[in-house]
Amino acid sequence: MKELAGRVAVVTGGANGIGRGLATRFLEEGMKVVIADLDEADLAKTATELGALGEVLPVRTDVADADSVRALADATVERFGAVHVLCNNAGVGGMQRFAATSLATWEWTIGVNLWGVINGCNIFLPLLAAQDEAYIVNTASMAGFTTTAPLHPYMASKAAVVAMSESMAHEFATEFPHVGVAVLCPAFTATSIRNDERNAPAGHIPRSQADPELEELRNQVNSTIEKGVSTEYVADLVVTAMAAKKTHIFPSPEWLDRWQERVDRVRAQLD
């Protein structure tokens, strides 16, 4: 998908981080952009700031709620009449051990990271399929390929997004050949994901309380995240990947070595 000017993009998790980077890049390409986010204050602030670049529609959205995503689709069509690019980007993180992770935390993480993608793809597909050309970009993570740190709900959800995106790309090649599907798999990226618990639902126990022994590790990881690749760099890769009709986008391709190590560990057990 090379021609973006005049087209419409919807970006979930669009008020911060990678989502904001994508929205900014799309606006620079001449697109009209809908930014969806659960945080109303950040959503309004970002919409005002990005408004100088082009047309921006902010829509408060809970991606884990199908009705909320339908309302997002309705608002988009009402304002712009079409959707050409969908970025299912909203996500939450988390680092705590399995025994310290409540079912409420599992449900929250899976709800945003996986059901958010499922809801977006399911509800927006008819709108995308109606265009002459369209693209879905699902944000997963290199955590979808590796299994190391105590990130159980996060890794499970991201692995599912990788598998789902690859399967969709394979199916759409014949079912909807004009709708591209890509999975974005960043590693450490300079975002504010460390603040994801500000929108956590009732029942989620803050990680600092649920698993205080990992606080030092969480701080180390967050420090590394802050020094990660820029969201602008990630957004540039996404635009380039869509133009090249790619299905995988790796901002930190060196992490594929860790994936290979995992494959090697599994294969070693065949001996």
Secondary structure by P-SEA (a helix, b strand, c coil): ccccccbbbbbccccccaaaaaaaaaaaabbbbbbbbccaaaaaaaaaaaccccbbbbbbcccccaaaaaaaaaaaaaccccccbbbcccccccccccccccaaaaaaaaacaaaaaaaaaaaaaaaaaacccbbbbbbbcccccccccccaaaaaaaaaaaaaaaaaaaaaccccccbbbbbbbbcccccccccccccccccccccccccccaaaaaaaaaaaaaacccaaaaaaaaaaaaaaccccccccccaaaaaaaaaaaaaaacc
